[in-house]
């Protein structure tokens, strides 16, 4: 496999992982949650969203590993951080902030949501889900900024 083809493969995997994460957040925020609010009573809605988030978060964890691995490999292949432009530096910085937000949600807010749902404490579950929703929306906005930053030099 040539170096160019290998770089292309890394880039495709990187973009698919980013699309999964950012697209998944958009789908949850703008489609799944509003439909659940419109059609389900709080106990069913909170149970459903807790399960949906669990599945999505497992996918995001895999996407993060893939993003870090493919990103690092592409940077090394291009000659290191000193050889890449500001968009790569910005993407890395914003991506690390997104990963920190995700870690806080996954390790802090999500376990509280699961505990509240298991205890049928619907007000606590709703409060946890609302915190998750605001963090996911912040990450969605940051993800869109990353796409814009990467495309700006091409405009």
N, C-alpha and C positions, 0 to 999 in steps of 0.2 A: 504494500500500500504506500503510495507516495505521501510526502509530507502535506501537500495541498489537499489531498483527499482525506487524510486523517484530520486535518484542521476543519474541513467541511463537516465531517462526521461529528466532531466535538461541538461545533457550532449548532448543528441541527439538534443534538441532544440538549444543549444548553437552552436553546430557544423553546423546545418542547417542555422542558421543566419549568421555565419562566411562564410560558403560556398556561400550563396546568395550574400553577399557583395563583397567578393574577386573574386568569379567567375563572378559576374556581371561586375566588373571593367575590368576583362580580356576580356570578351566578347565584351564590348563596345570598348576597346582600340584596340584589335587585329582583330575584325570581323566587328562590326557595322560601326564604323567610316571609315575604309578603303573602305568598300563596298559603303558607301554613297559618299565618295570622288570620287570613280571610276565611279559611275553611275548617280550622280545628280549634277546639276548646283548649285552654291553657295546659291542662295536664297532658293531653295527647300531643299538642304542639311542642311542648318542652321536651317530652320524651323523644319525639321524632328528631328535633333539631340537635339534641345531645348525641343521638346515634349518627346523624348525618355528619356532624362536626368530627366525631371520632374517626369515621372513615376518611373524611377529607384531611384531617390532621396527619394521619398515617401517610397519605399520599404526599402531603407537603413536606414531611420529614424526609421522604425519599427524594423529592424534588430538590430540597436544600443540599443533600449530599451530592446529587448529580450536578447542581449548579456550582458548588464549590470545587468539585473534582474537574469538571470540564473547563470551568473558568481558569483554574490554576494551570491546567495543562495547556490551554491556549496561550496564556500569558508567558509561560515558560517557552513555548514554541515560537513566540514572537520576540523573545530576547529578554524577558523580565519586565518588571514594572517600570523601569527606566526607559524602556523602548516603546511603551504604549502611550496613547494620548490621554488627555484629560477625561474623555467620556468613560474610559475603562476605570480610571480612578474614582470617578463619581459613581459609576455603577457599583463598584465594590463597596464604597462607603455607604451608599443608600441601601444596598443589599444587606450589609451587616446590621444596619439599624432595623431593617425589616425582620431579620432573623432574631434579633433581640426582642422585638415586639412579639413575634411568634412564640419564642421561648417563654415569655411572661404569660401569654395566653394559655399555651399548652400545659405549662407546669404550675400555673397559679390559678387562673380563672376557670379553666376547664374542669379540673378536679373538683372545684367547689360546685360547679354546675352539676356534675355527676352525683355528688353527695346529696345535694338538695333534691334532685330528681328521685334518687333512691329513697330519700326520707319523705317524699311527697310534700316537701316544703316549697310550694309553687311560687311564693313571693321571693324567697331566696334564689330559687332557680331562675326566675325572671330577671332578678337583679344581676346575677352572674352572666346570664345570656346577653343582657344589655351591655355590660362591660366588654364582653367578647365582641359584640357587634360593632362597638365604637372602635376597638383596636383593629378589627378586621378591615373596617372602612379606612382607617388611617393607613394601613398597609396597602390597601388597594390603591389609594391615591399615590403613595410612594412608588408602587409598582408601575403605575402609569407614567410617573415622572422618569423612572429608569428607561422606559421605552422611548420617551421623548428625547432624553439626553443622548441616548445611543443613536437616534436617528438624526439629530440636529446637524452633525457634521456632513451628512449626506444631502442635506437640503440645498 
